[in-house]
Amino acid sequence: MKIKLIAEIGCNHQGNYAQAVEMIKVIKKYCNVDHVKFQKRNPKKLLTKNEYNSPHPNSHNSFGKTYGLHREKLEFSIGSHKKLKNYCNKNKVIYSTSVWDVDSAKQIIKLKPKYIKIPSACNTDYSLLSYIFKNYNGEIHISIGMTNKKEEEEIINLAKNFKRNKDVILYACTSDYPVKARDICLLEIVRLKKMYGKIIKGIGFSGHHYGISADIAAAALGARWIERHFTLDRTMKGTDHAASLEPEGLKKLRRDLNLLEESYKLKPKEILNCEVAQREKLKRFKK
């Protein structure tokens, strides 16, 4: 049972390329995690004029005078993404990116990543989904936070229409930052497996909660991709840091997922070798 763990850097690099590189180093060398994910969007096309020119809803986390300028500050150019992917390749890390619009999808597809992510916010942008299904040959990961069941079915049907459903990894997700335990709803993983397990490639879990216990439970329930936001410091400026794991947390999560992989099986024989001595010492037989 191989469980893949994705450290989502997202925008936690704060628009600083050197900080993004440092985060990759920590993710790989200290946390022993092999997958990282960024984000790519075109704020001028993604946002309406009013959205672009309005102030950030939380001024404390803003990197610009308007929400649009804030988003621009956190964006890397496609050239920077190419450099990050090359850096990942040299360090045996798998690079990936969430894309928020068709322009971004076109740019990222040219980098030929192993997989591309569709965030919950964009999973009903059918022009974006259709473009990716038609023009990208890798795995397509899709989060379904804040998505109703009708929309969920439409996403899967669209993938089937393009004959891409076997390339889809569907992520159970609750879109809150951070999300309370009562709203994680881990049994959605079981539902998704029952509904789509034979139709798509696999089920994942994208979490924005505190701690790592829910991630372990998600993997035990059948999620084979676990995605968590990553930060060097949860107190840093920015919306996602509070719902992110710091290096020690990510390291422990990878360790515990490895232990789960090792333990997730039936006993290969009735009495294990490690039990023999204890059986001889402790077992009480009554006739």
Secondary structure, 3 states (H helix, E strand, C coil): CCCEEEEEEECCCCCCHHHHHHHHHHHHHHCCCCEEEEEECCHHHHCCHHHHHCCCCCHHHCCCCCHHHHHHHCCCCHHHHHHHHHHHHHCCCEEEEEECCHHHHHHHHCCCCCEEEECHHHCCCHHHHHHHHHHCCCEEEEECCCCCHHHHHHHHHHHHHCCCHHHEEEEEECCCCCCCHHHCCCCHHHHHHHHHCCCCCEEEEEECCCCCHHHHHHHHHCCCEEEEEECCCCCCCCCCHHHCECHHHHHHHHHHHHHHHHHCCCCCCCCCHHHHHHHHHHCCCCC
